Amino acid sequence: MHDPTTLNRQGPDFGSQYRSVIFYHSPEQQAAAFASKGKLEKSGKYQGPVVTEIVPASTFWRAEEYHQKYFQKNGGGSCHIR
């Protein structure tokens, strides 16, 4: 699970490539993303603001081969955040 209140970070990794983001392809997806983010913010589940970005999808770049099936290759696979 990812903490959507942490800017540009996932676990021990940080930088803009680790940001919390939802990419959308249509106005309907954009509306659904904003609705979902709003619902989460109002739920009180997190103390801080939800910093998840909502942006149009653009070119998708496949990760390098050493990142493919990373947890199967290197162990791990669970996050400490609950």
N, C-alpha and C positions, 0 to 999 in steps of 0.2 A: 504494500500500500504506500502511496506517496502522500506527503503532507502538502496540501495545496496552499498553505500559508507561508511556505518557505520560498523565498525568491531565488531563482537560479541555483537550486540545490536538490540533489537526490542522494540521501544517505551521506557518505563521505565525499561524494563528488560535487563539484561546484563549477559554475560558469554558465553562460547563456544557453549552451547546448543541453543543460540539465533543467531548463525552465519547465514550469507547469504550463501546458498550452493545449488548447483544443483547436484543431484545424477544421474548417468547414468548406463545403463545396457548393452550398446553395443557401439562399435566404432562409429556407426552412430549417436547415441545420444550424445556421447562425442563431436563429430565434430559440431553438431548442437548447443550444449551448448556453445562451444568456439566461434562459429560464432555469436550467439546471444549476448554474453557478449561483443565481439569486436564491434558489431554494436551499442550497447548501449554506450560504452565508446566513440566512434567516434561521437555520436549524439550531444554531448555537453549538454545533459539534466542535468547532474550533474557536479558540479565544481571539486569535488575530484575524485580520481580513484575508479573504481568499484572493490570492494574487495570480491565479490562472489567467493567462492571456487567451483571447478568442480572436483568431486571425484567419484570413482566407488561406486555403491550401495553395501551395505553389509546387515547384519541382520537388519530387521525392528523390532523395539520394539514398540508395541502399548502403548500409554500413559495410565496412571492410570485412573480409571473410573471418578474420580473427574475432570479430564481434558477433558473428552468427552463432546461435546456440551457445552463448557465452557461459551461462550457468551450467549447462550440461558438460561443457569442456573444462570448466574451472571450479565447479562446486558452488555451493551457495544457492541463492535463488529466493530467499525470503528477506523481507524488510522488517526492521525492529519496530516500526511505527504501527500502532494499532488504533 
